[in-house]
Amino acid sequence: MRALSLFASVVALLAASLAAYAEPSPAPLTADARVVLRACQGLVEEHLAGILRAEKALAVTSDAKSAQWKNIKPALERLSADLGTSAAVWFALPDGGYYTVDKDRVKQSLRDRAYFPALLDGRDVLGALVVGKSTGQRSIIVATPVIDQGRVVGVIGVSVSARRVSQLVEKNSELPEGMYFYALDASEQLAIHQNPDRLFRHPMDIDPKLEPVFAAIQDRDQGRFQYVLEGRLVKAVFRQSALTGWRFVLAQEQK
């Protein structure tokens, strides 16, 4: 609660500084904007990292290492109940077959998912974007392998609703009108956005003229840029996340 209160204070400070945008020649985004960007980014990263920490704690238990759904399901049910965003909690076997808390064994397989080989190699996955096979929703994957005696015997995963994570930022930031926050993955796909119609789309799908603008920031880990969208000049600051690899952006429409 204290962190959220501090966050609200920073946003209020930024709102006060936005008076300069009413001038004929709008000032660039200020240092305050970078502070708010970090705060928004922190909300997303802490939520996803918290899920990964919970998964890793479960992955070392004897129930998880048994690779038996009946053993691991009760713990995953508790994890599902504790999550603050809509999510599908699942357990996968090395062959790609998997179970979800809501449906038990499902017919689909995760074997063809681009992120799955990394898990079989013993690496965590945080931030892969998929359309859920069992839910159909746009999801952010947070998953960790279960390792027993040096081999991967299963995977604990959570498919987090991208829309709900976007709403988490909306709810706790209360950004001024005309200012918005979003995140792009390494392929420039929109992972987080307050407009649900833009989730999992690429900027060039929204406006082809945006392609060179967003391609240019892929070689930088932070900075400023600007673009024109729907006839309005937009100024933005961005910062790459060491946790997800995404580039988080705070943008302000110019009047």
ABEGO torsion letter per residue (X at the ends): XAAAAAAAAAAAAAAAAAAAAABABBBBBBAAAAAAAAAAAAAAAAAAAAAAAAAAAAAABAAAAAGBAAAAAAAAAAAAAABABBBBBBBBBAAGBBBBAAAEBBABBAAABAAAAAAAAGBBBBGBBBBBAAAGBBBBBBBBBBBBGGBBABBBBBBBBAAAAAAAAAAAAGBBBGBBBBBBBAAGBBABBABAAABGBBAAAABAAAAAAAAAAAABABEBBBBBBGGBBBBBBBBBBAAAGBBBBBBBBBX
